[in-house]
Amino acid sequence: MLVNAANLDALRAGFSTAFQAGLGQAPSQWQRIATRFTSTTRSNKYGWLGDLPGMREWIGPRQVHGLKQYDYAIENKPYEETIGVDRDDIEDDNLGIYAPRFTAMGRAVGSSKDTLVFGALKAGFATECYDDQYFFDTDHVVLDADGAETSVANTDGGAGTPWFLIDSKQPINPLILQVRKEAQFVSKDRPEDDNVFMNKQFLYGADGRWAVGFGFWQWCWGSKQTLDATHYATARAALSSMKGDYGRPIGVMPDLLVVPPSLESAARKIVNSDYAAGGETNEWKGTAELLVVPWLA
């Protein structure tokens, strides 16, 4: 193959097509637990996360809800994936080995957000959210009916494999995926580019900017206890009883049980089986959808 502009254009188009095919094939689950926010700057602040909305009886003047003074910000980070194509392979028309690689690159880029979102969920036991507590913690501060500070938990601790119960029907999911720039296919494949001149290597890749952070901890329960009916019941009761400031119920109804592959069997026994361990009717069947997540493995 001659290394000329026309052939390089065709080569670039073919690699881009393979990349886009892989991008479309990538399995994705992050939308179930994260809400996408578009970013237009280096970082974005989410001070409003500390102020759950709610109606009140109109007595006296309106109460204006401003943003609480939380300084929680999510800073975008750059990500890239690059493949080098040897000039000799182009000249020798030995390009069949590259198309699968570009398809695999597309899948990797398409799955990168899942890796980040579920990685953040798993790290929530030791990562702070907007209220300066760990996302999964036992002492999130909420005002009780009398306006006094009280501690609220969204975890029951443990030391085993983590699993999660989530209300996925809320307007904003427990995690935030902040996107500054979606991944774009780019190239350095002109014969006069330094990488070609010095190393006889044509470069093709993808890059983008995004970041993951935490939203409302009230929608999500994280546990490292044994996944059984007893601990599942604890999680459901705690989430369903969540209240906002001043003792106001916020209507949390958990509907999604998120587990790694190693806990799939235990999870199915809880939410899919007709009978419980003792042979009695399983009261928890159908109370949540099961989401088995390979990114949590």
N, C-alpha and C positions, 0 to 999 in steps of 0.2 A: 504494500500500500504506500502510495506517495504521501509524504507528510506535507500537505498543502492546506490552504485555507478552507477549501470546499470539503475535503475529507475530515478535517478537524471539526468543522461545523456539524457535519453529520455524526461524527463520533460523540461530540458533546450532546447532541440531541438524543442519541441512543442511550447514553449513560443517564441522562436526565429522565428519560422515559422509564428506565429500569428502576431508578430511584423513586419516582412517583408511584410506580407499581408497588414497590415495597412499602412505601408510606401508607398506601391504601390497605395493605394487607395486615398492618400491625394491629394486634389485639389491643383493645383499650378499655379500661374500666374506671379511670380516674373521675369521669363525669358523675359517677354514682356518689362520690363523697366530697367532691371539690367543686367550687363555683369559679368560673373563669372571669377575671377582671382584665380589661385592657389598660395597659399602662402607656403613658406618653412622656414619661420622664425617667430619671435614673432610679428613683424609688418612690413609693407611695405610702402615705400614712393612713391608718385605719383606726383613728381615735373613736369613731362612732360605734365600734364593736362593744363598747361598755354600756351602751344605752339601748336596751331592748324596747321596741315600741309597744304601746298599749293604750286602750281607751280608758277614760275615767269619767265619772259623773261630773257634769259641768256645774260646779258650785264656785261662785266668785269668778275672778278673771281666769283666762286661759293660762295653763302652765306650759311655757315654751321649752321644748326639749332641744338643747344645744349639744354640741359634741363634748363628751367628757374629755378631760385632759389626759387621756392615755397617749403615750408617745410611741405607739406600736407602728413600726414601719417595715415594709418588705422591700429589699433592694434587689433589683434585677441582676442576673448573672449571665455571662456569655457562655454558650455551649457550641461545640463544633465536632465534626467528624470528617476526616479527610482520607482519600485514597490516592495513591500515586500510581500512574501508569507508565511503564518503561517505554522509552522511545523505540527500543528494539522490537517490542511486542507489536507496536503500531506498524513499523516497517515490514515486519514479518507476517502481518495480519493474524496475529495470535491473540485475538481479543475475546474469544469465547469464554475464557476464564474470568473475565471482568464483569460481565452482565449479572451473574448471580451475586457477586460482591456488592454491586451497586443496589441491587434489590435488597440484600441483607442490610446495607447501610440505611436504606429507606425505612425498613422495619425497625431498626435500632433507634432512628430518630423519632419515628412515630411512637415508640414505646417509652421514650425517655421521660415523658411527663408522668407516666404511670410509675416509673422507677422513683421519681422525685416525690410524687404525692404520697404513695404508700410508704416510701421510706420515711417521710416526715410523720405520717401517722404512727408508724412503729416507734419513732424516736420521741413521740409526744410525752412519754413518761419522764423524760429528762430534758425537755426543751420548753422554754418559756413562751407563753402566748401574750395577749394584749394586757392582761392584768398582772404581769410579772410573776405569775405562778406557772409551774409546769402545766402544759395543756391537760394532762391527766393528773389530777392532784386531789388531795383531801381537804384543802383549805382555800378554795376560791371564796372571795369575800362577796357576800350579797346582803342587802339591807332587809331585815325582817319587817313584819307588819308595823312595828313601832319605830322603825328607822334605825335600829341598832345593827351593827355589823355582826354577821354570823358566818360560820364556815360551811361551805357546801362541797361535797365530793362528787367527782365523776369517774372514780376508780375505786376498786376494793383491793388494790395492791396485788400481792402474789409474786412468785418467782419463776413461773412456768412460761410456756409459749403464749404470747399475747393474742387476744381476740377482741372484737369490737362490736358494740351494738349501737346503731345510729338511727336517728330520725332523718331520713333522706328526702322528706317531702317539704321541708322548710324552704323559704325563699332563698336563703343563703346556706350553703352546705358547711359542714364543720371545718373544711379546709379551703384555702384560697389558692388558685393557680393564677398568678399574675403574669401576663404576656406582654412584653414590650415589642418583640419582633418574632413572628413565626419563622421556622426554619426555611431557608432559601438555598437552592442549589447554586453553587458558585464554581468558578474554574480559573485556573492559571495555565492556559494551554496554548499560548502564542509561542512560536519557535524562538522568539527573542526574549521571552521571560527568563529571568535568572535561573529559576529551577530547571528549566529545559536546557539552557546553555551550559550550566555548571554540572548538572547531575543527570542530564537526558531523561528527565522525569516530568510528565504532565500531571498536574494536580487538579483534582475534582473533590468537592466536598459540600457540606451543608453547615450553616451556622444560624443561630438565633439567640434571642435573649428572653429569659423568663425567670420566674422564681416561685417558690411555694411557701406559704405561711399558714397560720391558724386563724380560723374564724371563731364562731361561738362554741365554746366548750360545752354549753348546756345541751347541745344536740347529740352528744357522743359520749359513750361509756367505754373505757378501756380497762381490760382486766388481764392479769397474768395468773389468775386462779384457774383451777381445773374447770374446763368447759363441761359443765353438767347442768342438770335441771335446777339445782339449788342456786348456783351462781348466776345462771341465766335469769332466774326469777328475781334475784337481787338487783341485777342490772335493769331489768324492765321496770321494777317498782321505783327505783331511784330516778331513772330518766322521766318516767311518767309523772313523778311528783315534783319535777323541777319548777321553781318559781323565779320570777324576776324580783326587782327591788320592791320593797313594801309588801311582800307576801302575795304578789299578784301571780296567779297561775299563768303559764305561757303555752300550755297545750302541746307538750312534747309527747309524741306517740311513736316509739321506736318501731321500725319496720324493716331494718336491714341488718343481718348478722354477717359480719365480715371476718373471714378466717383464712389462715394460710393453708396450703394443701395438707399439712400434717394433722390438722384438726377437722378436716372435712367429714370424716366418719362420725366423730362426736357431735358435730353440728347437725348432721342429718338426723341423728337419733333424737335431737331436741325439737327441731322445727319441721321435720318431714315424716317421722314415724307415727303410725297409728297408736302404738302402745308404748308406755313408759317402761323403765327397767324392771319394775315389779310385776308387769303384765296388765296393769290398770290402763285405762284410757289416757293417752298423752294429752294433757291440757294445753301444752304449748305448741301443738301442731298447727302450722299455718299462721303463727303469730308474727313471723318475720320471714322475709326472703333471704335465702342463703347466697352469699357471694364469696366464692372461693378465689383467692387472689394469689397467683404465682409470684407476684412482686413482693409478697410478704414472707416468702420462703427464706 
